[in-house]
């Protein structure tokens, strides 16, 4: 459907309902980023997970966003090209107020949380 952060992730399905976005994700196992992060033990960089959240919200809600505050970021389990089947992104957001969008997000791999974020974005 749509590509996120230079084609590392593919959004295979995206649904929005009552302040929640749910995306089924694909991962390009041959993306050049994996040759450098890290050679011999490739993992999805944490910055790419954060960028994915921003990209999906911008795409779904038609906003341009800038990260204002990331109060809580947790990386619980690595996502590797060999272990990336069943990736899902879940974002819960509040109605924007005063030009700010508050949200929480999780990336799950086979229903196991790999990444969690609580953040505030400025709507540009």
Residue, then its C-alpha position, 0 to 999 in steps of 0.5 A: x500500500x504505502x511505503x514508510x521510511x525509505x522502503x524499509x517497511x511496507x504498510x500492507x493494511x491500515x485501518x483507522x477507528x475511533x482514535x486508533x490506527x492499526x497497520x499490518x507491516x511488511x519488512x524489506x529484508x534486503x534493504x541496504x540499511x541492514x548491511x550497516x546496522x549491523x553487519x552479520x547481525x542485522x536489526x531494525x534501527x530504533x530510529x526507524x521505528x520512531x520514524x515509522x510511527x510519524x510516517x504512518x500518522x502523517x499518512x493516515x491523518x494528513x498532517x505534517x508532524x514534528x516530534x516535540x516530546x518523546x517522554x517514554x521510548x522502550x525497545x523490548x525486543x529486536x526486530x531482525x530481517x529473519x524474524x519479521x513475520x507478523x509485524x503490526x503497528x498500533x497507534x492510539x491518539x487523542x484529538x489534537x489540541x492547541x496544534x499538538x497531537x498526543x499518542x502512544x504506539x506499539x510495534x508487535x511481532x507475532x503479538x510480542x511487544x518490540x517497541x513502545x512510545x508515548x509522544x507529543x507531536x507538533x502539527x505543522 
